[in-house]
Structure formats: C-alpha cells, structure tokens
C-alpha cells in the first residue's frame, strides 16, 4: 500500500510541476527593451507600440505585474544616438528587445548576440545580415519583413494607371536610412521599361534636399514619384506630401498614412500588423522558444488606398476599375 501511495504521490507531483513551472514563468517580472526609429512625438508610431503592448496584454503579459518596458526613440539617422540607445537597452538587461526599422536593428545587433531580438519593418534581413535565412534565422534575431521587392513593379503600374500621362518616374530614398534600396530599384526600373517610362533613382540625404529634388522632378514634365519604404521619408511625410501637391506631382507611397494626410495613393502592407504579430513572437520567446527557431515572416496582404480629393486637385480622373480595386477611398 505504501508503494502505491508513493507512486501516486510521485505521479501527482510530476503532473503539477509543469503547471507550476509555467505559472512561475509568466508571473516573474520580464523586461522588454524597445528601440524605435521614429521620434516619440510621432502619434502614428506611438499607436504601433501601443498595439505591441496590447497584444502582449491579451496573451497574459500585464505591464507592472509580470512585464516592464524600456523605450528608446528617434534612433533613425544618427549613428551615435542609435549606438548610445542600443548600449543603454543592453544595460537594462532585458529578456528580449523589439527593434523597428533597419538601421536601429543593425545598431542593436552590434551590441548583443545573446539577447533575443524581434525586428519589425525591416526590408532585407538576409542581405542586411540580421539572419542566415528567412526560414532558419540561426542567431539571436528574427522578425517581420515589410514588402517583397517585386512590389516596386506594382507601384509603377498603379502610378501609370492613375496618371496615364506620366512618361518619367523617379524613385525617392535616403541611402543612409534605406541601405537596402537596391532591392527595389532593380524591379522599379524593369517595370518602368515595360511601360516605356524613363526611370531614375533619386537619393535624398536630408530634409533640405527634398524641395529641390521634388521641384526638379516636376520641371521634367509628365513626371511621377515613387516613394519607397524608408524611415527618413516617413519622418518627413508632411513635407513630401506638401511638396508633391505644390508641384502637382503624382506620387505613390508605401504606407496609408501618406494619403491620409493628402498624398495621392499608397500600396503596401500594414505596419501595425507587424507590431501585433511581434507580440505573439515575444510571448513565445518569453516562454522559452529561441529566435533562431522562429522563421522570419513576410506580409500576406497588401492594401491600396487612394485619396480622391488629391486626384481631383491634380486633375486626374480615377477610373471606376481602379476605384473598385482600392481597399479604401478617401474623399
């Protein structure tokens, strides 16, 4: 009888132990560092971090109870600030770090090869050497890419469709904040050639250059602008939208927040979704999984947004077919 009681007690303890271990795992205070490319004053990107935190809350990670956050903002185009912010987050001794955009992710990986890193809004993680491959990252980082390079061909097609008179197209980017630009430039030029468009890539290095570059494109005549995913261009989106309107230059953008403030149209993925998905990866890592075993994910959905009021101001007639294709029309 004693032997049976002992075995029963042992089995009971073994059954309870995993549940107790899981409870201890989620009740212990965990630390998450967040390195954002954009300034803290940008409400758009404040919403994205809120999405990340809310996603974690739904998975049982309650701020102040079993998880805390340490943020660093504005780590985009100043290498010294990025490096300092990355070092500060490492000193915070987090259980994992969330990074937004390519330059901040690069700076973070220069500081640690052991702390798990989840990146979002990164264009080319393999080419940037953040991971060994998309399916098997292999190191301490994994995350979410933004848009397939072939989307550049779709941008050209949509620009030509909404502005048939366009015979010249320029692709705008900042080499410092979009070191991956070449992955978009090649398909952009290939697509432009198929539509008999003259195509050029147009680097911009600071805000002061934006006006001269956009004005020069407008002077070419029958010109259009393609704006690629680039943190620098996001930060200066109001300036870019204002200049394209002033010079009556048709432009297509990668993110909906451009047409929401007066840009002509956008076609691309949803950044907010990446922060929501990052919360699920964070949950898995905090529960013991390794970034090396979590594949890098690419967007599965792209949305077309058209600002009809801006089209009207530019003298463009948006076809019924194009309006039907749009996921959202702004009037």
Secondary structure as UniProt FT lines:
FT   HELIX           2..27
FT   STRAND          30..35
FT   TURN            40..41
FT   HELIX           43..58
FT   TURN            59..60
FT   TURN            64..66
FT   STRAND          67..72
FT   HELIX           79..91
FT   TURN            92..93
FT   STRAND          96..100
FT   HELIX           102..111
FT   STRAND          116..122
FT   TURN            125..129
FT   STRAND          141..145
FT   TURN            149..150
FT   HELIX           151..162
FT   TURN            164..165
FT   STRAND          168..173
FT   TURN            175..177
FT   TURN            179..181
FT   HELIX           182..194
FT   TURN            195..196
FT   STRAND          198..203
FT   HELIX           207..220
FT   STRAND          223..227
FT   HELIX           231..235
FT   HELIX           237..246
FT   TURN            247..248
FT   STRAND          250..253
FT   HELIX           256..259
FT   TURN            260..262
FT   STRAND          265..268
FT   HELIX           271..286
FT   TURN            287..288
FT   HELIX           291..293
FT   STRAND          303..307
FT   HELIX           308..313
FT   TURN            314..315
FT   HELIX           320..325
FT   STRAND          328..330
//
